[in-house]
Amino acid sequence: MNAIIQTEGLTKHYGSHHAVDGISLHVEQGEIYGFLGLNGAGKTTTIRMLLGMIRPDSGASYLFGQRVDAGSHKLWANVGYMVETPYSYPELTVRENLEIIRRLRGIPEQDAIDSVMDKLQLTAYRDRKAGKLSLGNGQRLGLAKAMLHNPKVLILDEPTNGLDPAGIVEVRQLLNELALTHGVTIFISSHILGEVARLATRIGIVHHGKLLQETEVRELQHVLQKHLLVQTRNPEAARIKLVQHGYKVKFSEEGLRLSDDHAIASPEQISKLLVHANMPPIQLSVEEEDLEAYFLRKIETGGGATE
């Protein structure tokens, strides 16, 4: 299958600062691709080059197999995007803002505005000036503009920024429906790692302008680290006992952590050992690294967590 979104060696420098450094990625039709990175990692610069807003120093980006350049006008009929802060005319109402986009996009159906407002829970604010919207509803308006023409590709920079938990769930469900039901290809940049894990089918991790890793979300269970957490009333004595029996044990604020595969697979053996030593565990649980911890571990091995 040909990639709908693709970059090859995409590079952008600002003086000595390497904002984007040789990024090559591809996104297939109907995928929800999560582009993850800390603030300043190069996410927005990559998106701006992908959309032709800025010119790369080297490399290229492609949409629908066509190279993105200054003359790629026909591409944008099938692309919706929201980059950084959603732009709006603050003195115009929500509906008036969307009417401008409808006309600019050449959309003949006037009910397209009502449809997208309904999808994004904006109907109640249709007559409110955009400048008076909350941060979350301003974000919804930006999404509505990106989606108004039913594009085949959505490129969204931090789309859930400012939304409350209920709003995040609504947007997640909407994007899932667009991808699964309508085959829309969605590219999302975000630093909200847990939310992306619930939404994306594949993730790319970027740090200091470099793409560190691409991973299928369904494969994360094979790379997320696990450990057995043990809590006892005498953790030092329990640690010594476990080490004597060949286990690798580390102290943490929550208790003792064992990373041995056989300890994780058979926690009842740990319980039996400690009970026989008169140190019965208060708590015994297998815990798995979440996406945020995995992400931080990957960027630490890829050059450190600081920007």
C-alpha positions in Angstrom: 0.0 0.0 0.0 1.3 3.5 -0.9 1.8 5.9 1.9 -0.7 8.8 2.1 1.7 10.9 4.1 5.4 10.5 3.7 8.7 12.4 4.4 12.2 11.6 3.2 15.1 13.0 5.1 13.2 16.1 6.1 15.6 18.6 7.5 15.3 22.2 8.8 18.0 24.2 10.6 17.8 27.7 12.2 21.4 28.8 12.5 23.1 26.2 14.6 19.8 24.8 15.9 18.7 21.6 14.2 14.9 21.9 14.5 14.3 18.8 12.3 17.1 16.5 11.4 16.6 13.9 8.7 13.1 12.7 9.5 11.7 9.9 7.3 8.2 8.6 8.1 5.2 7.2 6.3 1.5 7.0 7.2 -0.9 4.6 5.4 -4.5 5.3 4.6 -6.9 5.1 7.5 -4.1 5.2 10.1 -4.1 7.4 13.1 -0.5 8.3 13.5 0.7 9.8 16.8 3.7 12.1 16.4 5.1 12.3 20.0 7.7 14.7 21.4 8.4 17.2 24.1 7.8 20.9 23.4 10.5 22.0 21.1 11.2 18.5 19.8 10.5 19.5 16.2 6.9 18.4 15.8 5.4 21.7 14.6 8.3 22.4 12.3 7.8 19.0 10.7 4.1 19.6 10.2 4.8 23.1 8.7 7.1 21.5 6.2 4.6 18.7 5.5 2.0 21.3 4.7 4.4 23.4 2.6 4.2 26.4 5.0 8.0 26.5 5.3 10.6 25.1 2.9 13.0 22.3 4.1 16.7 22.8 3.9 16.9 19.3 2.5 14.6 16.3 2.0 11.0 16.3 0.9 7.4 15.6 2.0 4.6 13.9 0.1 0.9 13.8 0.3 -1.0 11.2 -1.8 2.3 10.4 -3.4 2.7 13.9 -4.7 5.6 16.1 -3.6 4.6 19.1 -1.5 5.9 22.4 -2.9 4.7 25.9 -3.7 2.6 24.7 -6.7 0.7 21.9 -4.9 -2.6 23.7 -4.9 -4.8 20.8 -5.7 -3.6 18.8 -2.7 -5.3 21.0 -0.2 -8.8 20.1 -1.4 -8.4 16.8 0.4 -6.4 18.0 3.4 -7.6 19.5 6.6 -5.2 20.9 9.2 -4.8 22.7 12.4 -1.4 24.0 13.4 -0.5 25.4 16.8 -3.1 28.0 18.0 -6.4 27.7 16.0 -6.8 30.9 14.0 -10.2 32.7 13.9 -11.7 36.1 13.3 -12.4 37.1 17.0 -15.1 39.7 16.2 -17.1 37.2 14.1 -19.3 34.4 15.5 -18.6 30.8 15.3 -21.0 30.3 12.4 -19.6 33.4 10.6 -16.1 32.0 10.9 -17.2 28.7 9.5 -19.1 30.4 6.7 -15.9 32.1 5.6 -14.2 28.8 5.4 -17.1 27.2 3.5 -16.9 29.9 0.9 -13.1 29.7 0.6 -13.3 26.0 0.2 -16.0 26.2 -2.4 -18.4 24.0 -0.4 -21.9 24.3 -1.9 -23.7 22.6 0.9 -24.7 25.2 3.5 -25.7 22.5 6.0 -22.1 21.4 6.2 -21.6 24.1 8.8 -24.5 22.7 11.0 -23.2 19.2 10.6 -19.6 20.0 11.7 -20.9 22.2 14.6 -23.1 19.3 15.8 -20.2 16.8 15.6 -17.9 19.1 17.7 -20.6 20.2 20.2 -20.4 23.8 19.0 -24.1 24.4 18.1 -24.8 26.1 21.4 -22.1 28.6 20.7 -23.0 29.3 17.0 -23.8 32.9 17.7 -21.0 33.6 20.1 -18.0 35.7 18.9 -14.9 33.6 18.5 -12.9 35.9 20.7 -15.2 35.1 23.6 -14.8 31.4 23.4 -13.0 29.4 26.0 -9.7 27.8 25.1 -11.4 24.4 24.7 -14.2 25.7 22.4 -11.7 27.7 20.4 -9.9 24.5 19.8 -13.2 22.9 18.7 -13.7 25.7 16.3 -10.2 25.1 14.9 -11.1 21.4 14.4 -14.4 22.3 12.8 -12.5 24.4 10.2 -10.2 21.6 9.5 -13.0 19.1 9.1 -15.6 21.2 7.3 -14.8 20.0 3.8 -14.7 16.3 4.8 -11.0 15.9 3.9 -9.2 12.6 3.3 -6.3 13.6 5.4 -6.3 15.5 8.8 -3.1 16.9 10.1 -3.6 18.2 13.7 -1.1 19.8 16.0 -2.1 19.2 19.6 -5.8 18.8 18.8 -6.9 18.2 22.4 -5.1 21.2 23.9 -7.4 23.0 26.3 -10.2 20.5 26.2 -11.7 19.1 29.4 -11.7 15.3 29.9 -15.2 14.9 28.4 -14.1 17.0 25.4 -11.0 14.8 24.9 -13.1 11.7 24.9 -15.6 13.2 22.4 -12.7 14.2 20.0 -11.1 10.8 20.4 -14.4 9.1 19.4 -14.9 11.4 16.5 -11.4 10.9 15.1 -11.7 7.1 15.6 -15.0 7.1 13.6 -13.4 9.2 10.8 -10.5 6.7 10.5 -12.4 3.4 11.0 -15.6 4.3 9.1 -14.6 6.7 6.5 -10.9 5.8 6.0 -9.6 9.3 6.9 -5.9 9.3 7.5 -5.1 11.3 10.6 -1.7 12.7 11.7 -1.6 14.0 15.3 1.3 15.7 17.1 1.0 15.7 20.8 2.8 15.6 24.1 -0.2 14.1 25.9 1.1 10.6 25.7 -1.5 8.6 27.5 -4.3 10.1 25.3 -2.4 9.3 22.1 -2.0 5.7 23.2 -5.8 5.3 23.4 -6.2 6.9 19.9 -3.3 6.2 17.6 -2.7 3.0 15.7 1.0 3.8 15.3 3.3 6.2 17.0 6.6 8.0 16.1 8.8 9.4 18.8 10.8 12.5 17.9 13.4 14.2 20.1 15.9 17.0 19.3 14.6 16.9 15.7 15.3 13.2 15.1 12.8 10.4 14.8 13.9 7.9 17.4 11.4 5.1 16.8 8.2 4.2 15.0 6.0 1.5 16.8 2.7 -0.1 16.2 0.6 0.6 19.3 -0.5 -3.0 19.4 3.1 -4.0 19.7 3.7 -1.8 22.7 2.8 -4.6 25.1 6.0 -6.4 24.0 8.3 -3.4 24.7 6.7 -1.9 27.8 8.7 -2.9 30.9 7.0 -4.8 33.7 8.0 -5.3 37.3 6.6 -7.0 40.4 5.9 -4.5 43.2 6.3 -5.9 46.7 5.4 -4.1 49.9 6.4 -5.5 53.3 6.7 -4.1 56.9 10.4 -4.6 56.8 11.5 -3.9 53.2 15.3 -4.1 53.9 15.1 -7.5 55.4 12.8 -8.6 52.6 15.3 -7.3 50.1 18.2 -9.2 51.6 16.1 -12.4 51.6 15.1 -12.0 48.0 18.6 -11.1 46.8 19.9 -14.3 48.7 17.5 -16.3 46.5 18.9 -14.7 43.3 16.3 -12.0 42.6 17.2 -8.5 41.3 15.6 -6.0 43.7 15.4 -2.2 43.7 14.0 0.2 46.3 11.3 2.6 45.2 8.9 4.9 47.0 6.1 2.4 46.4 8.1 -0.6 47.7 10.5 -3.2 46.3 10.6 -3.7 42.6 11.6 -7.0 41.0 12.2 -7.1 37.2 13.1 -10.8 36.9 10.9 -12.5 34.4 10.3 -15.5 36.7 9.2 -13.2 39.5 6.7 -11.4 37.3 5.4 -14.7 35.9 5.1 -16.4 39.3 4.5 -13.8 42.0 3.1 -16.5 44.2 6.6 -17.9 44.6 7.7 -14.5 46.0 4.8 -14.5 48.4 5.6 -18.1 49.6 9.3 -17.2 50.1 8.5 -14.1 52.2 5.7 -15.9 54.2 8.1 -18.7 55.1 10.7 -16.1 56.2 8.0 -14.5 58.5 7.9 -11.4 56.3 4.5 -11.7 54.6 3.9 -9.1 51.9 1.3 -6.4 52.5 0.9 -5.9 48.7 2.0 -7.9 45.7 1.2 -6.7 42.2 2.5 -6.8 38.7 2.8 -3.3 37.2 3.4 -2.3 33.6 5.2 0.8 32.4 2.7 3.2 30.8 3.3 5.0 27.5 4.6 8.2 29.3 7.3 6.2 31.2 8.2 4.4 28.0 8.5 7.6 26.1 10.7 9.2 28.7 12.9 6.2 28.8 13.3 6.2 25.0 14.2 9.9 24.8 16.7 9.5 27.7 18.5 6.8 25.7 18.2 9.0 22.6 19.9 12.1 23.9 18.4 13.2 27.2 15.0 14.5 28.3 15.9 18.2 28.3 15.3 20.6 25.5 
